Amino acid sequence: MINCLPNGLPVDMNVYDAAAWSSITPLSEWSVANGSKPIEVPDFTRGAWKTNKSLELTLEGGGTTKVRNLKAVNAEGQLDI
């Protein structure tokens, strides 16, 4: 994420993912306060997750990572960065 934001590359999470991750602690506290009953994580997307287009998560472009060609590997199969 630190590399993606300043370089205009897509990140692997969106605001809905962040909301879901941020809800875990308060939902856990609520569950414990209610005798450890299971609590559903809210669907912050209102069902849109079923039809959202997935993100293209590749190292194409590389940002500041300097990874440009994923096929450029050395004899050990490691990327030459």
Contacts in CASP RR format, 6 or more apart in sequence:
PFRMAT RR
TARGET T0000
AUTHOR 0000-0000-0000
METHOD contacts of the structure
MODEL  1
MINCLPNGLPVDMNVYDAAAWSSITPLSEWSVANGSKPIEVPDFTRGAWK
TNKSLELTLEGGGTTKVRNLKAVNAEGQLDI
1 11 0 8 1.000
1 12 0 8 1.000
1 13 0 8 1.000
3 9 0 8 1.000
3 63 0 8 1.000
3 64 0 8 1.000
3 65 0 8 1.000
4 10 0 8 1.000
4 11 0 8 1.000
5 11 0 8 1.000
6 64 0 8 1.000
7 62 0 8 1.000
7 63 0 8 1.000
7 64 0 8 1.000
9 61 0 8 1.000
9 62 0 8 1.000
9 63 0 8 1.000
10 55 0 8 1.000
10 56 0 8 1.000
10 57 0 8 1.000
11 55 0 8 1.000
12 55 0 8 1.000
12 57 0 8 1.000
13 21 0 8 1.000
16 44 0 8 1.000
16 45 0 8 1.000
16 48 0 8 1.000
16 49 0 8 1.000
19 44 0 8 1.000
20 41 0 8 1.000
20 42 0 8 1.000
20 44 0 8 1.000
23 41 0 8 1.000
23 42 0 8 1.000
23 44 0 8 1.000
24 41 0 8 1.000
27 39 0 8 1.000
27 41 0 8 1.000
28 39 0 8 1.000
30 39 0 8 1.000
31 37 0 8 1.000
31 38 0 8 1.000
31 39 0 8 1.000
43 49 0 8 1.000
45 52 0 8 1.000
58 70 0 8 1.000
59 65 0 8 1.000
59 67 0 8 1.000
59 70 0 8 1.000
60 70 0 8 1.000
61 67 0 8 1.000
61 68 0 8 1.000
62 68 0 8 1.000
65 81 0 8 1.000
66 81 0 8 1.000
67 79 0 8 1.000
67 81 0 8 1.000
70 79 0 8 1.000
72 79 0 8 1.000
72 80 0 8 1.000
73 79 0 8 1.000
73 80 0 8 1.000
74 80 0 8 1.000
END
